[in-house]
Amino acid sequence: MGRDLISVKQLMTLLFLAMLSPGVQLTPGWAAERAGAVGWLAGVGAIPLLLLLGWLVSALTRDLPEGRGLADALCAALGPWVGRGVVLLYLIWELVLLAVGIRQYGQKVTMDYDDERLWFCLVVLCVMAVWIASGKLSAFARAGEIFYLAIAALLIVILAAGVLQIDWLNLVPVEREDWMGLPAAVGEAAGVLSAAVYGGFLLEKTRREPDAAAQRRRWTVKFCLVLAVIQLVILGGMGTHLAARAEMPLFALARDMSIGSAVQRLEGVVVSLWILSDLTLVALRIWVGAALIRWLFGIRGRWLPPVLGAAALLLGELWFSDPWVLRDFSAAVLPAGNAVMAFVFPAAALAVLRLRRRKTGGISCASNKGETEDVVMKKTDEKKEKKDAEKC
């Protein structure tokens, strides 16, 4: 296991890349619809909620031995049967998110190309993601660092061009309803981005570092600020009404972006950004799904990622081939489901864990992968024995 460890920075880089695609695709339009001209503040408002998510995961996994992750923490807190049942729910929701992510990528493809090329693009994406997920996580993380540098450069180009086209009057709130709708926009943004909770299942492959918590906080704040700037450019360049109606506001805005006479029509740059982010997102979800299957059922084999990729393609075709169904699911179900997985289950597990600590004076921890020993630490008994011996 020590040969395939990643650093905290690499873990947060992968999560940054993976969450960028749904964050840019879904949250700007929703924020414009809910909060109007102040919708760009949704990304900033999501910072406390995402920091809370990071604290919940850290509090659950803090006392576990090295090489354990969120799955072991849930079993340590809730017991072997309930904990494994909750991890199974995480696996099921992960498969749903994987199917949704692939179909959302297909939705982007069909904006500029006909539907005949859709399946070719979906299969190519899935094959590449499966190939990445079939290798070592450390190799995936090193590739993610390269992807991150490329996406950072692309974002600088896009945002530089977008700032030049901002009409600052579009960012002036003229109705009180804009401010009243901001909490809903913040909640939806946090709901989409809280899928990052699946990074907790990678902690067993992450090195323990003394400043890990501080690094996670910095990356969380940085990502939310980047998303807020993207939303600011979209709302300032398109206006609230057009941004709320557009399926993919940044892509629509990029068609009219230019940097003088040197760079015309930046939609190709946006497509490149999305492809790298979507590839990271799908590959990471396949990797986590395979890891959860190994943890739950002890099934091992290089055939797990291809099976998961094929299953996601099939589920996406059966459930989300209709773009209206995909849109409704993404707006109504996806944020709520992510919030349950990110906040409800970890908070409940942490509450149960602390109650058990108060009653027993120790903690329970998982001993083997997929198994849990609900054994109270023997320190209390040892202290009693020492006191009795001193009395004698």
N, C-alpha and C positions, 0 to 999 in steps of 0.2 A: 504494500500500500504506500510506503514511503517514496516509492519511485514515481508515483503519479499524483503528487500534491501540487496545489496551486496556491498562490499568495492571495491575501485579502484584496489587494489591488486588482489582480487578475479576475477574481470573482466579481467585483463591482464593475469592472470593465465589461464583462459579459452581460451582466444585468442592465447596464447602461445601454448597450447596443440592442439588446432584446426588447426593452421597454420603449425604445425610441419610436419604433414603427407603430404600435397601437396608440402610443401617446400622441404622435403627430397626426395620425389618421382620424382618430375618434374625438379627442378632447376639444380641438379648436371649434369645430362646428357646434358641438353641444354647448360649449361655453358661450359662444356668440348667441345662441338661441336662448339660453337661460339668463345670461347676465349682460348681454348687449355690449356696449363699449368698454365695460370694465371686465369683460370675460377673460382677458389676458391675465388677470390676477388669480385665476383658478389654479394655475401652476404654482404660484407663490403660496396660496392658501393650503395647498396639499402638503406642504413641507412638514407641518406638525404631525399630521396623520401618518405620513410615511416614516417619520422619526419614531413615532409610537410603535409602528410595526417592527422596526428594527430593534427597539427596546424589548418588545415581547419575545422575539426570537432569541435575542441575546440572553434574556433572563431565564428562558427555558433551557438553553444549552450551556449556560455558564459553568455549571458544576459537573458536567459530563466528562468522562475521560477523553483524551485525545483520540480522534478517529471516529467519533460519534456525531450524528447530526440531528436534525429536527425530528426524524422518525423515531429515533431512540428516545428523545426527550418526551415525545408524546406518550410513548409506552411507559416511560418511567413515571410520568405524572398520572396517567389515567389507568394504568394497569395493562396487562398483556392483551386481553380480549378487546376492551374498549379502545385502547390505543391502536391496535392493529386495524380495527374497524374504521377509525378516523383516518389512518394512513391510506386505507383502501379508498375512502371517499376522495382524498387528495389525488390518488391515481386516476380515478374515474373523471374527475374534473380536469385533470391535466390532459387526458385524451380529448375531452371536449374542446379545451383551449387549443390543442394542436390542430384539430379539424377546423376550428374557426380561423386560426392564423393562416392556414393554407388557403382557405377560401377567400380571406381578405386580400391575400396576395393576388389571387386570381381576379378579384374585383379591380385591383389596380391595373393589371395587365389588360383587361378588356376596355379600359378607358381609352387606350390609344390603338388597340389592335382588335381584330374581329374575334368572335368566340371560337373560331376554328383552331386558333393557336392556343387556346386556354389550356387544354389538357397537356399539350406539349410543354408549356411553361411550368405547369404544376408538377409534372413528372420530373422535369429537370431540377427544379428546386428541391423536390423531395429526395431525389437520388443524391444530390450534393449534400443535403442535410444528413441523410443516413450515413453517407461515407464519413462525414466529420464526426458524427455521434458514435460510429463504430470504433474510433480510435481512442487514444488516451485523452483524458480531460486536460492534462498539462499541454498537450499539443494543440488542442482546441483553444485553450486560453492564450497561447502564444499567437495563434492566428487571430484571435480576438483583439489583441493589442495592435496588430497591423490594421485590422478593420477599423479600429477606433481612430487611428491616425488619419486614415483615408476619410472617414465620415467627418472628423473634426475639420479637415481642410474643405470638404464639400459644404459643410454648414457655414463656414466663414464666408465662402463665395455667395451662397444663397442669401444669408442674412445681410451681407454688405449690399447686395443688389436690392434686397427688399426694403432696407431702411431708406434708400434713395427714393423709393416710390411711395412712402407713407404719406397719407393725407392726415395730418394731425387732428383735423376736425372730426375724423371718424372715431377718435379715441376719447372724445368729450362726452361724458354721460349726460343725456338730456332728459331722462326719465328716472323717477325714483325706483321704478320696478327693476332697473338694471342692478342697483345695489341689493335689492331684496332677493334677486335671483342668484346672487353670487354664492351663497352657501350651497345651493343645489349644484352649481357648476363645480365647486370645490369637491363636493362629495362624489360626483361622477368621475372627476379626474383622479381622485384618490382611489376610487373603485377600480378603474382601469389599471392604474399603475401598481396597485397592491398585489397583482399577480407575481410581483417580485418576491413574494413570500416563498416561492419554490426554490429560491436561492438557499434557503435554510437547509434543504436536503443535500446541498453540496458542501456543507460545513465539515462533513466527515472526510472530505478530500481537500480541505483548506488548512493551511498551516496556522497554528496558534501564534499570534503575534501580540505583543504587549499593547500596541496602539490600534488594535483592530476596530474597536468601537468608534474611535475618533475618525478613522479612515472611512468607515461606513457612513457616518454622519456627513462628512465632507462630500462624498460622492452623491449622497441623496440630495443635499442642498444644491450641488452643482447641476444635477440632472433637472431638478424642478425649475431652476433659474433659466436653463437653456430652453426648456419647454415654454416658459413664460415669454421669453424673447421671441420664439417662433410664433406664438399666439399673437403677440403684439404686432409683429410684421404682417401677419395674415389679416387681423382686424383693421390695422391702419391702411393696408393696401387695398382691401376688398370692401370694407364696410361690413357692418354687422349683418344686414339682411342677406347680402350675397354670400357671406361666409357661412351663415346658418343654413342656407339652401344647398350649398355645394357639397357633394359627396366627399371630395378630398380637396379641402381648401388650398393647401400648400401647392398641390400639383396644378390646380387651376390658376393660382396666382403666378406660378413659375412660367406659364406660357407667355405672359406679358413682361416678364423680367428681362432686363438686359443690363450690361455694364458698358456704357458707352457704345462704341462700334466694335469693341473687341469680342464681347461675348453676347450673342443673341439667343433668345429662347432657351431658358435654363431648365426646361422640363427634363432634358436628358440627364442633367446633374442630379435632379431630384429622384429620378428613377434609379440612378446608380446608388444614391443614398439608401433608398428603400430596399433595394435588392440585398445590400450588405446587411442591413438591419433585419430584414425578414429571414435571410439565411441563418443568421445567428439565433434569431428567435425560434425558428423551427428546429434547428439542430439542438439547441439547449433543451427544448421541451422533449424531444426524443430521448436525449441523454438522461434527463431526470426521470422520464417515464420508465425507461429500461432499468434505471437504478432502483426505483420503487418496486418494480416487479421482482428484481433480484432480492431485495430486502424482505418483501412480503412472502414470497413463495420459494425462495432459494433457487429459482431457475436461472441458469447461466448459459451463455452462448452468444456468439456473434450474430445470430439470426434475430435477436430481439429488436434491434433498431430497424431492420427492413420490415419486420412484421408490424411494428408500430407505425412506420411510415405508410405502409399499404392500408392499414386499418384507418388511419387518419384521412387518407384520400377517399376511402369508401364512405366513411361517416360524413365527410364534407359533402360528397355527392348526394347522399341520401337525405341529409338534414338541411344543408345550407346552400344547395345549388340555386335556389331562388334568392335573388339579391334582396328582395323585400323581407324575406324571412331572416336572412343574415343581418340585415339592418335592424330589424326589430329585436332580435336576440341580443345583438351587440349593445343596443340602447337600454333594454329593459332587464335582461337577465345577467349579462356578463358582469357589470359592475357589482351587482348584488351578490352574485356567486363568489367573485373575488374577495369581496369584503368579508363574507362568512369564513372563507378559508384563511384570510389574512388576519382577521381581528377576533372573530367569535371563538373559533377553535383554540387558537393559542392563548387567548385571555382565559377561557374556561380551564384549559389545562394548567395554566400558571396558578389560577385560584385553587384548584384541587391540590396541586403540588404544595402550595404554601400551607394549606389546611393540614395535609398529611405531615408536614414538617413540624407544625405546632403540636400535633398529637403524639408524634413518635420521637421528636427531638433529633431526627436525622433525615436523610434523603434516600430515595430509592433510585437506583440507576440501572440501566440496561447492561447486561453482561455480554450477550452474544448478539450478532446481527439477527434482527427479527425476533429476538426473545427478550424477556424482561424478568429479572428476579426482584420481586417485591420484598426485599430484605432490608430491615432497618439496620443501620450501622450499629456495630457492637460497642461503640464507645460508652454508651449509657450503662450497659451491663458491666463493662470492665471497671467503670468508676464505682459502681455499687459493690463489686467484689473487693476492690481495694479498701473501701470504707469499712466493710465487714471485717476484713483481715486486721485493720488497724484497731478496731474495737476489741477484737479477741486478744 
